[in-house]
Amino acid sequence: MTSYATLSKTGGRKVNEDAVGVRQKGGSIFCVLADGLGGHNAGEVASALVVETSLRIFDEGNIPFDELLATCMNESQNAIIEEQHRTNRIDEMKTTAVMLIIENNKAQWAHVGDSRLYRFENNAVAERTLDHSVPQMLVLQGEIKEEDIRHHEDRNRLIRAMGMEWDTQKFILSKPLDLPASSSFLLSSDGFWELIEDEEMIDCAANCKNPEKWLTKMEKIILKNGDKSKMDNYSAIGVFV
């Protein structure tokens, strides 16, 4: 049995540029989260287009499992580019995106930008998507440590996002994974994961019988660690398999 919960709040901002969506159908669950880039004014439009386009594609039900996420990413990118040209906002309408599909105990995910997917197994982080950001690149080059990303001065500088012109594929698509007997997933915007450590995510999951309680416990930590007047929008999707 697969269960999920969602959370999306404005934080200290006036507008929520994050968007989340989940669909369950038969033995499948599809999750999508997008974070419109702050300061671009039309970030909320871009993130909404990603969620709306992706949910529509999933609802239509005519895309095979191993093609779904790439189709959602590409069609969402096309929708944003079209809207940019229609409204003459080419330099404004951008967003991150992270998606997850689970079907018959097989999972696959995709992402672009710094919205993350975590997969937990045996009370540990089994996998995490790598951000398309300047600090993540510095980690890969050995110049800073992984734990430095959350507080790095360039943490909001992205090197990939939806709404940038793509001449080649910019999103990362995981290989399909046969899930073990018990797994959990967290999809989150940077406004969420920046204010909670990985170990705290794991601790919050302890004794939680459903993902709603898990998100609630994590949100308490985020609100404690964040300055409410400066907090970014924060959003998450929790999934228990």
N, C-alpha and C positions, 0 to 999 in steps of 0.2 A: 504494500500500500504506500502511495506517495502523497504527502501533504505539503502545503506551502503557506506562506504568509508574506504580505508585502507591507512596506513602510515607505512613505515619501512626505517629507516635511520641508517647509521653507527655511528653517533655521533662523538666522538673523537677517535674511533677505526679504525684500518686498514681494518678489516674484519667484515661483518655483520653476526653475528651468529643467528640472529632472522629470522624467516620465517613466512609468513602469507598467508592465502588462503581463498577465499570465493566462494561459488557456489549458484546460484539461479536457481530453477527449479520449474515451476508451482507455487504453493502457498507456496513453501518451500525456506528457506535460511539456509545455513550451513556455519559456520565460524570456522576457526582454527588458532591459533597463538602459536608458540613455540619459546623458547629462549634457544639456546644452551649454556651450562654452560661455562663461561669465564675461560680461563686458561687450558682448556682441549683439545685445538687444533682441535678436531674433533666435536666441538659443532655445527658448521654449518651443518655438515653431519647429525647429529642426529635430529636437528630441521627440516631440509628439508625432512627427512624420515617421520616424523610425519605428515607434511602437505601433502606430496605426497600420502602416504598410506591412510590418512583419506579422501582426495578428491576422490581418486579412489573408495573407498568403497561407498561414497555417490553417485558418478556418476553411479555406477553399479545398484543402485536403488532397491536392493532386500532385504534390511534390514528394518524391521519395525521401526517406530519412536522411540518407547520406548527401542529399543535394539541398535540403531545406535551408540550412543556415547560410550557405553561400548565396542562395537565391534571395533570402531576406536582406542580407547585407548589400548585395548589388542593387536590388530594387529600391531599397531605402536610400542608398546613395543617389540613384537616379532621380528619385522623388525630390530630394533636397536640392539637387542641382537645377531641376526644372523650376522649383519654387524660387530659387535664387534669381534666375533669369526673369521669371514672370514678375517678380516684385522689385527687380533691380537692386537686390541686396546680396550681391555675389560675395562680398568680403565679410558678411555678418553672420550668415546662417550656418553654424557648425555645431557638431555634437560628438560625444563619444558614444559607444554602444557595446553592450555585452549581452550575449544570448546563450541559452541552454535548451537543448532538446533531450528528453528522456523517453525512451520507448522500449518496452519489453526488456527492462533492465540493461539497456544499452544507452550510453550518454555521449553527447558531443557538444562542444561549445565553440564560440567564436567571439572575438573582441577587436576593437580598435580604440585607441586612446588610453585613458587611465582609469576607466571604470573596470573593476576587477571581478573575476570569478575565483572563489576558493572552493576546493574540494577537500572535505575532512574525512578521515578514516582512522579508526582506532585511537581517538583522542589526539590526533595530530593533523597538521596540514599536509595532505598528500600531494596536492598540486595547487599552483596559483598562476594566473595569467601574469605576464610581464608587461608593465606599463609602456606605452609609447610616449615617454617623457624624457626630458633632459636628465633628471636624477637617475632614472633607471639605466640610461645609457652610461652614466658615470659609474654605476655599480658594475655593469658588465665589463667596463674597462678597468675595474679594480681601483678606481680613484676614491670612492666612498663606500661605506658599508650599507647593506640592505636596510638596516634600521634607521639610517640617516635620511631616507627618502621622505618620511612623513613630515620632517621639519626643515627640509632643504629650501633655500630661498627661491630656487627655480622649479619647485615641485609642480607649479601650474603651467609650465611651458611644455606644450605637447609637440611632438614631431609628426604625429599622424592623427587624423580625425576625419569624420564624415563631413562632407561639405567642402573639403579641399578637393581640387581636381585630381583625379586618379588616372595616371597613364598605365599603372600596373596595380594589381591587387594590393591593398594596404592592410586589410584585416588579417588576423591570424585565426586559422581554423584548426582545432585539435583533431587528432585521430579518434574515431569511435572507440569507446571504452566499455568493456563488459564490467558492469558494476559488481562489487562484492556484496555480500548479504546485507550490509548496513552502511549507507553512505549519507552524507549531508553536503549541501551546497549553499554558498552565500554569493549572491551577486550584489555588488554595491558600488555607489558612486564615491568619488574621492572625499566628498564631504562626510561620508560615513567612515570609511576605513582609515582616514588620516587621524581620527580621534579615538581609535581603539586598537590595541596591540593584538597580534595574532593569538597570543596565549590567552588573552582575555576573551576572545571569541570562543576559544575551546572551553575555557572555564564556564562561560555563560551557558554553553550547551549541556553541561552536566546536569542531570536530573530534569531536564526539560522534555516533556512528553510530546510537545508539538512545536513547530517553528514559530508560532505567534509568541509564545512565552520566551523563546530564544531571542527574537528581535526586541522584545520589550526589555529584557535584561541588558542587552547590548546598548539600547537607546539610553538607558539610565547612565551608563558609563560615558557615552558620547556627550550627553548634556552636562555631565559633571566636568569633563575635560575641556569642553568648548566654551569660549566666551560667547554668550548668546547674542550679543550685539554685533559680533563679527563672524558668526558661524555661517558657513556656506549652506546651501540646500543639502539635505542628506537623505538618501534613499537606499533601500535594500530589498532583496527577495531572499527568503530563507526556504530551503527545500529539504525535507527529510524523505529518504527512500528506505 
